[in-house]
Amino acid sequence: MSINRVEGRDCVSIIKTHDIKLYGGNDTCKIVLRPLSDDDLQLLYKWNSDPEVLYWTEGDDVESYPAETVHQIYGGISQNNPCFAVEVNGETIGDCWLQKMNLPEVKAMYDSDTDVRRIDMSIGEKAYWGKGIGTLFIGMLVKYAFECEQVDVLHCFCEDYNIRSRRVWEKNGFTLILTEEIPQPHKGKFQYHWRLTRDEYIKNRSGKSGLVIAFGKADEERKARTEDVLAISECLIQQDKEAYQVLVE
């Protein structure tokens, strides 16, 4: 948690925020991945108390999370990983994050100096299910991971019953590398491991869609690191008075 000064008093933040925004989508679906913050807690409470939403996002048979658990989940993840709210045409519909791999058994699959990350996502507004939006915003986060964060490997997960999630990974170029049996009783029989390396991403990227990444001016170190990567990626960097705009083509 972090401490902010609000109207002369100390205010404890649950979610540690950042200053990165990703812009993408298509002609009919304008997507912004903006920093997740405490302002989003009411939506997070709503989504995490909906059994239909949790059926697809949680491996266990969870029907609702109390506010304290929501604080633990998002407060914990956000301390060292960027968490984003997903906006579609101006409406906040879900969340996602890019996390340093936290599972020892997965980290053991790679050399110790390999930067392995995972992506987790949820679309909490059910009216947006089945419209291909997950594929779009995960594609944005994949580009950010490889072209700006210099991630070596993205290693992600879904269970066998979640067909929509499986399609998201497949459509973004991930390969199924491992199928693990899940101890029963459990709603899923298998957990799938999906992998995409930076070399695979560079080889397969189409370059047909653009991504705009805005950094706050305070983040000089991240901007400098991004400039080094984008010099190789043939990306254009534009600087204005308010933010750094990075156009990934």
C-alpha positions as CSV (number, residue, x, y, z in Angstrom):
1,M,0.0,0.0,0.0
2,S,1.1,3.6,-0.5
3,I,0.3,6.8,1.3
4,N,-1.2,9.8,-0.5
5,R,-2.0,13.3,0.7
6,V,-5.6,14.2,0.1
7,E,-7.1,17.5,1.3
8,G,-4.5,17.8,4.1
9,R,-4.8,14.3,5.4
10,D,-3.0,11.0,4.8
11,C,-5.0,8.5,2.7
12,V,-3.9,4.9,2.5
13,S,-4.1,3.5,-1.0
14,I,-5.0,-0.2,-1.5
15,I,-3.9,-0.4,-5.2
16,K,-0.5,0.9,-6.1
17,T,-0.9,2.7,-9.4
18,H,1.4,3.8,-12.2
19,D,1.4,6.2,-15.1
20,I,1.2,4.0,-18.2
21,K,-1.7,4.0,-20.7
22,L,-2.0,1.7,-23.7
23,Y,-4.3,2.7,-26.6
24,G,-5.5,0.3,-29.2
25,G,-8.5,-1.6,-30.6
26,N,-10.1,-1.4,-34.0
27,D,-12.5,0.8,-36.0
28,T,-15.5,0.0,-33.8
29,C,-13.9,-0.9,-30.5
30,K,-11.6,1.8,-29.0
31,I,-9.6,0.2,-26.1
32,V,-7.6,2.0,-23.4
33,L,-5.7,0.1,-20.8
34,R,-5.3,2.7,-18.1
35,P,-3.8,2.4,-14.6
36,L,-6.0,0.5,-12.2
37,S,-6.5,2.5,-9.0
38,D,-8.6,2.7,-5.8
39,D,-11.2,4.6,-7.9
40,D,-12.0,1.2,-9.5
41,L,-12.6,-0.7,-6.2
42,Q,-16.4,-0.5,-6.5
43,L,-16.3,-2.2,-9.9
44,L,-13.8,-4.8,-8.5
45,Y,-16.1,-5.5,-5.6
46,K,-19.0,-6.0,-8.1
47,W,-17.1,-8.3,-10.4
48,N,-15.6,-10.3,-7.6
49,S,-19.0,-11.0,-6.0
50,D,-20.5,-12.3,-9.3
51,P,-20.5,-16.1,-9.4
52,E,-20.7,-16.1,-13.2
53,V,-17.6,-13.9,-13.5
54,L,-15.6,-15.9,-10.9
55,Y,-16.5,-19.2,-12.6
56,W,-14.3,-18.3,-15.5
57,T,-11.5,-16.4,-13.6
58,E,-11.0,-18.7,-10.6
59,G,-9.8,-22.3,-10.7
60,D,-11.6,-23.1,-7.4
61,D,-15.3,-23.1,-7.0
62,V,-15.5,-19.5,-5.6
63,E,-18.8,-17.7,-5.8
64,S,-17.8,-14.4,-4.1
65,Y,-14.8,-12.6,-2.6
66,P,-15.3,-10.2,0.3
67,A,-13.8,-6.7,0.1
68,E,-10.8,-7.7,2.3
69,T,-9.9,-10.5,-0.2
70,V,-10.2,-8.1,-3.1
71,H,-7.8,-5.7,-1.3
72,Q,-5.3,-8.5,-0.8
73,I,-5.4,-9.7,-4.4
74,Y,-5.1,-6.3,-6.1
75,G,-3.1,-4.6,-3.4
76,G,-0.6,-7.4,-3.4
77,I,-0.2,-7.8,-7.2
78,S,0.0,-4.1,-7.8
79,Q,3.0,-3.6,-5.5
80,N,5.5,-4.9,-8.2
81,N,3.4,-5.3,-11.3
82,P,1.4,-2.9,-13.5
83,C,-2.3,-3.5,-13.2
84,F,-4.7,-2.0,-15.8
85,A,-8.4,-1.2,-16.0
86,V,-9.8,-2.1,-19.4
87,E,-11.9,0.6,-21.1
88,V,-13.9,-0.1,-24.2
89,N,-15.4,3.0,-25.9
90,G,-15.2,4.8,-22.6
91,E,-16.7,2.2,-20.4
92,T,-14.6,0.2,-17.8
93,I,-15.3,-3.5,-18.5
94,G,-12.5,-5.5,-16.8
95,D,-9.0,-5.6,-15.6
96,C,-5.7,-7.2,-16.5
97,W,-2.0,-7.2,-15.4
98,L,1.5,-8.1,-16.4
99,Q,3.1,-10.0,-13.6
100,K,6.6,-11.3,-12.9
101,M,6.2,-15.1,-12.7
102,N,5.4,-16.1,-9.2
103,L,5.2,-19.9,-9.5
104,P,8.4,-21.7,-8.5
105,E,7.6,-24.7,-10.7
106,V,7.3,-22.5,-13.7
107,K,10.3,-20.4,-13.0
108,A,12.3,-23.7,-12.8
109,M,11.5,-24.3,-16.4
110,Y,13.7,-21.4,-17.5
111,D,17.2,-20.2,-16.9
112,S,17.5,-18.0,-13.8
113,D,18.2,-14.9,-15.8
114,T,15.2,-15.3,-18.1
115,D,12.5,-12.6,-17.6
116,V,9.3,-14.6,-17.4
117,R,6.0,-12.9,-17.0
118,R,2.4,-14.0,-16.9
119,I,-0.8,-12.1,-18.0
120,D,-4.0,-12.4,-16.0
121,M,-7.3,-10.9,-17.2
122,S,-11.0,-10.7,-16.4
123,I,-13.9,-9.1,-18.3
124,G,-16.4,-8.3,-15.5
125,E,-19.1,-6.7,-17.6
126,K,-20.8,-9.8,-19.1
127,A,-22.4,-7.8,-22.0
128,Y,-18.9,-7.7,-23.5
129,W,-18.3,-11.5,-23.4
130,G,-17.8,-13.3,-26.7
131,K,-17.0,-10.2,-28.8
132,G,-13.3,-10.7,-29.3
133,I,-12.4,-7.9,-26.9
134,G,-10.1,-10.1,-24.8
135,T,-8.1,-11.0,-27.9
136,L,-7.6,-7.3,-28.7
137,F,-6.5,-6.0,-25.3
138,I,-4.3,-9.0,-24.6
139,G,-2.6,-8.3,-27.9
140,M,-2.0,-4.8,-26.7
141,L,-0.4,-6.1,-23.4
142,V,1.7,-8.6,-25.3
143,K,3.1,-5.8,-27.5
144,Y,3.9,-3.7,-24.4
145,A,5.6,-6.7,-22.7
146,F,7.9,-7.5,-25.5
147,E,8.5,-4.2,-27.2
148,C,8.8,-2.0,-24.1
149,E,9.5,-4.2,-21.0
150,Q,11.9,-6.4,-22.9
151,V,10.2,-9.5,-21.5
152,D,11.8,-12.8,-22.7
153,V,8.9,-15.1,-22.2
154,L,5.2,-14.8,-21.6
155,H,3.9,-18.0,-19.8
156,C,0.1,-17.9,-19.2
157,F,-2.6,-20.3,-18.1
158,C,-6.1,-21.4,-18.5
159,E,-8.1,-24.5,-17.6
160,D,-9.7,-26.9,-20.2
161,Y,-13.3,-25.7,-19.6
162,N,-12.5,-22.1,-20.5
163,I,-12.6,-22.2,-24.3
164,R,-12.8,-18.4,-24.7
165,S,-9.6,-18.0,-22.8
166,R,-7.9,-20.7,-24.8
167,R,-8.8,-18.9,-28.0
168,V,-7.4,-15.6,-26.7
169,W,-3.9,-17.2,-26.2
170,E,-4.1,-19.0,-29.6
171,K,-5.1,-15.9,-31.5
172,N,-2.2,-14.0,-30.0
173,G,0.4,-16.5,-31.1
174,F,0.9,-18.6,-27.9
175,T,1.8,-22.3,-28.1
176,L,0.4,-25.0,-25.8
177,I,3.5,-26.4,-24.2
178,L,2.1,-28.4,-21.2
179,T,-1.1,-30.0,-20.1
180,E,-1.3,-30.8,-16.3
181,E,-4.0,-32.9,-14.7
182,I,-5.8,-31.2,-11.9
183,P,-6.6,-33.2,-8.8
184,Q,-10.3,-34.0,-8.6
185,P,-12.9,-33.1,-7.7
186,H,-12.5,-29.8,-9.6
187,K,-14.5,-28.1,-12.3
188,G,-11.5,-28.4,-14.7
189,K,-9.7,-31.6,-15.5
190,F,-6.6,-30.0,-17.0
191,Q,-4.6,-26.8,-16.7
192,Y,-3.0,-25.6,-19.9
193,H,0.3,-23.8,-20.1
194,W,0.7,-21.3,-23.0
195,R,4.0,-19.8,-24.0
196,L,5.1,-17.0,-26.3
197,T,8.8,-16.0,-26.5
198,R,10.1,-12.7,-27.7
199,D,11.8,-14.3,-30.7
200,E,8.5,-15.9,-31.7
201,Y,6.7,-12.6,-31.3
202,I,9.1,-10.7,-33.4
203,K,9.0,-13.4,-36.1
204,N,5.2,-13.6,-36.2
205,R,4.0,-10.1,-35.6
206,S,1.9,-8.8,-38.4
207,G,2.4,-5.0,-37.9
208,K,-1.2,-4.4,-39.1
209,S,-2.4,-2.7,-36.0
210,G,-1.0,0.1,-33.9
211,L,-0.5,0.6,-30.2
212,V,0.1,3.9,-28.5
213,I,1.8,3.8,-25.1
214,A,1.8,6.9,-22.9
215,F,4.3,7.3,-20.1
216,G,4.1,9.9,-17.4
217,K,6.9,12.4,-17.5
218,A,8.1,11.2,-14.1
219,D,9.1,7.8,-15.5
220,E,12.3,8.8,-17.2
221,E,14.0,5.4,-16.6
222,R,11.2,3.5,-18.3
223,K,11.2,5.9,-21.2
224,A,14.9,5.6,-21.7
225,R,14.7,1.8,-21.6
226,T,11.8,1.8,-24.1
227,E,13.8,4.1,-26.5
228,D,16.6,1.5,-26.6
229,V,14.1,-1.3,-27.4
230,L,12.1,0.7,-30.0
231,A,15.2,1.7,-31.9
232,I,15.5,-2.0,-32.8
233,S,11.7,-2.4,-33.2
234,E,11.5,0.5,-35.6
235,C,9.0,2.3,-33.4
236,L,8.4,6.1,-33.5
237,I,8.8,8.1,-30.3
238,Q,7.0,11.4,-30.0
239,Q,7.5,13.7,-27.0
240,D,5.0,16.4,-25.9
241,K,4.6,18.5,-22.8
242,E,2.4,16.0,-21.0
243,A,3.4,12.5,-21.9
244,Y,5.7,10.4,-24.1
245,Q,3.7,8.8,-27.0
246,V,5.2,5.6,-28.3
247,L,3.7,4.4,-31.5
248,V,4.2,0.7,-32.1
249,E,3.6,-0.1,-35.7
